[in-house]
Amino acid sequence: MGNKEDLGIKIRTMRQARGLTQTQLAELIGQSQSSITMYETGRREPELDVIEAMADVFNVPLTALMSKTISVDDYDFLEALHQDPRLGMLFDRQRRMSSEDIDFMLQMAERITKERDNK
């Protein structure tokens, strides 16, 4: 399998994990639905600016799309997003948070987890 096909599989996996159709992704990144189909099937390779736009939509680092493999952690993350799209909202919001805000949210998550574990 070539690099274009590997990238296409990643695009399709991440798109589906976010619960987006090809048409929705196309609209979000300013491309046509047929272009998304060609990217996902490996018939066409997206330009770097298109890959960057997809990384923004998927809320992943550019390297997640550019690397040759998807790690087990990436699959776990994508599966979690697919199961509960609200997680994507959390990740989207964190982009606008300060480091202190993120620390606070982590502390809150830890408290919630401990409370549930103690029940």
Secondary structure, DSSP 8 states (H G I E B T S, - for coil): --HHHHHHHHHHHHHHHTT--HHHHHHHHT--HHHHHHHHHTSS---HHHHHHHHHHHT--HHHHHSS---HHHHHHHHHHHH-THHHHHHHHHTT--HHHHHHHHHHHHHHHHHHHT-
